[in-house]
């Protein structure tokens, strides 16, 4: 299709209806994400809900119900939760991409203790992984001043000195 034909399509009634339908779908999705955030926006409620969804989708009963009909089991809630993580979470950094991503990863978001990995290949799938960060609460540095040894505790803003 050349550019003129595309321009004509989007200027006619059918093209305008397509845009209106897309905009309505986006508004509904935004409304649902906001409503979900109001109800499950804290870590405990979100984690509880996510574990229930994972348990359901991983159950043999759920999978076999679809496989008996030769249908890949749908995971619509995983997609919804991915969009939630995209909106309310944070995009992963390069180090997290190396640890949790793969060659099919197109998007990687972190929210609370979970990583949402969108993988695109011949199809698309959402993988949800538990985030395990190595956190050091305190870091110590030894300083020698005038022959005396001092151990410092570095906190995000403050620096404390204590004699060794």
Secondary structure per residue as TSV (DSSP state, phi and psi in degrees):
chain	resnum	aa	ss	phi	psi
A	1	X	-	360.0	128.8
A	2	X	-	-85.7	173.5
A	3	X	H	-63.5	-39.0
A	4	X	H	-63.0	-41.7
A	5	X	H	-65.8	-39.4
A	6	X	H	-64.6	-41.8
A	7	X	H	-63.0	-43.1
A	8	X	H	-62.6	-41.3
A	9	X	H	-60.5	-46.6
A	10	X	H	-74.7	-17.4
A	11	X	H	-88.1	-20.0
A	12	X	S	-85.0	178.3
A	13	X	H	-64.4	-39.0
A	14	X	H	-63.6	-42.4
A	15	X	H	-65.6	-40.7
A	16	X	H	-64.0	-39.9
A	17	X	H	-62.1	-37.8
A	18	X	H	-62.9	-43.6
A	19	X	H	-63.5	-42.6
A	20	X	H	-63.1	-41.4
A	21	X	H	-63.1	-44.7
A	22	X	H	-61.1	-45.0
A	23	X	H	-63.9	-39.6
A	24	X	H	-62.4	-43.5
A	25	X	H	-62.1	-40.5
A	26	X	H	-66.6	-39.7
A	27	X	H	-63.6	-41.2
A	28	X	H	-63.9	-44.7
A	29	X	H	-60.8	-44.4
A	30	X	H	-61.8	-43.2
A	31	X	H	-60.8	-45.6
A	32	X	H	-64.5	-40.4
A	33	X	H	-64.0	-42.7
A	34	X	H	-65.3	-41.8
A	35	X	H	-64.4	-42.5
A	36	X	H	-62.5	-41.3
A	37	X	H	-63.2	-38.6
A	38	X	H	-64.3	-36.0
A	39	X	H	-87.8	-38.0
A	40	X	H	-122.5	27.1
A	41	X	-	-76.7	-4.7
A	42	X	S	-103.3	162.8
A	43	X	H	-60.2	-42.9
A	44	X	H	-67.1	-49.4
A	45	X	H	-65.0	-41.0
A	46	X	H	-62.8	-47.5
A	47	X	H	-61.6	-43.1
A	48	X	H	-61.1	-46.3
A	49	X	H	-62.8	-45.5
A	50	X	H	-62.0	-41.9
A	51	X	H	-62.7	-37.4
A	52	X	H	-65.4	-41.7
A	53	X	H	-65.3	-45.4
A	54	X	H	-60.9	-43.6
A	55	X	H	-61.4	-42.2
A	56	X	H	-63.7	-50.1
A	57	X	H	-68.7	-24.8
A	58	X	H	-89.3	-7.0
A	59	X	-	-72.1	142.4
A	60	X	H	-64.4	-35.3
A	61	X	H	-59.3	-46.5
A	62	X	H	-65.7	-48.0
A	63	X	H	-62.7	-47.3
A	64	X	H	-65.4	-31.9
A	65	X	H	-59.4	-36.2
A	66	X	H	-85.7	-40.6
A	67	X	H	-63.1	-31.6
A	68	X	T	-61.2	-26.2
A	69	X	T	-99.1	11.5
A	70	X	T	58.2	41.7
A	71	X	-	-124.8	135.5
A	72	X	-	-66.0	128.2
A	73	X	-	-60.0	128.1
A	74	X	-	-72.7	147.7
A	75	X	-	-130.8	56.1
A	76	X	H	-61.3	-35.9
A	77	X	H	-67.1	-32.3
A	78	X	H	-62.0	-41.1
A	79	X	H	-65.7	-42.8
A	80	X	H	-61.1	-44.0
A	81	X	H	-67.3	-32.1
A	82	X	H	-62.9	-45.7
A	83	X	H	-63.3	-34.9
A	84	X	H	-63.7	-46.2
A	85	X	H	-64.5	-35.1
A	86	X	H	-64.2	-39.2
A	87	X	H	-81.9	-44.3
A	88	X	H	-106.2	-10.0
A	89	X	S	-96.4	-159.3
A	90	X	E	-127.2	145.5
A	91	X	E	-71.4	140.3
A	92	X	-	-70.3	152.2
A	93	X	-	-86.7	179.3
A	94	X	H	-61.8	-39.4
A	95	X	H	-63.5	-40.9
A	96	X	H	-70.2	-34.9
A	97	X	H	-60.2	-42.7
A	98	X	H	-65.6	-36.7
A	99	X	H	-79.1	-42.5
A	100	X	H	-108.0	-16.4
A	101	X	-	-87.9	175.0
A	102	X	-	-150.0	-173.9
A	103	X	T	-67.7	-15.0
A	104	X	T	-99.7	-3.1
A	105	X	E	-68.3	126.2
A	106	X	E	-109.7	-26.5
A	107	X	E	-147.7	143.0
A	108	X	E	-141.3	117.0
A	109	X	E	-125.4	149.9
A	110	X	E	-120.1	132.6
A	111	X	E	-143.7	131.3
A	112	X	T	52.6	-122.0
A	113	X	T	-105.3	26.0
A	114	X	E	-129.9	146.7
A	115	X	E	-110.3	130.4
A	116	X	E	-109.0	114.5
A	117	X	E	-109.9	113.9
A	118	X	E	-93.9	122.4
A	119	X	E	-116.5	129.8
A	120	X	E	-119.0	129.7
A	121	X	S	-146.5	-117.6
A	122	X	S	-75.1	-17.1
A	123	X	S	-145.7	-170.6
A	124	X	E	-128.0	145.0
A	125	X	E	-145.9	152.6
A	126	X	E	-108.7	127.7
A	127	X	E	-112.7	132.2
A	128	X	E	-114.2	123.1
A	129	X	E	-121.2	149.4
A	130	X	E	-80.9	132.3
A	131	X	-	-84.1	124.1
A	132	X	-	-119.7	103.5
A	133	X	-	-101.4	141.6
A	134	X	-	-86.9	116.7
A	135	X	-	-119.3	130.6
A	136	X	-	-107.5	117.6
A	137	X	S	-74.2	-38.9
A	138	X	-	-131.6	145.3
A	139	X	E	-124.9	139.8
A	140	X	E	-111.5	142.1
A	141	X	E	-132.3	133.1
A	142	X	E	-95.2	130.4
A	143	X	E	-125.1	136.7
A	144	X	E	-109.9	118.3
A	145	X	E	-121.0	121.6
A	146	X	T	50.0	41.9
A	147	X	T	83.6	-10.1
A	148	X	E	-95.9	142.3
A	149	X	E	-96.5	131.4
A	150	X	E	-124.6	137.7
A	151	X	E	-104.1	125.8
A	152	X	E	-105.3	147.0
A	153	X	E	-113.1	116.5
A	154	X	E	-93.7	116.3
A	155	X	-	-105.2	171.7
A	156	X	S	-52.7	-35.1
A	157	X	S	-120.8	-32.4
A	158	X	-	-102.5	157.5
A	159	X	E	-131.7	117.4
A	160	X	E	-108.6	140.1
A	161	X	E	-111.3	134.0
A	162	X	E	-136.8	141.1
A	163	X	E	-71.2	137.9
A	164	X	-	-73.2	360.0
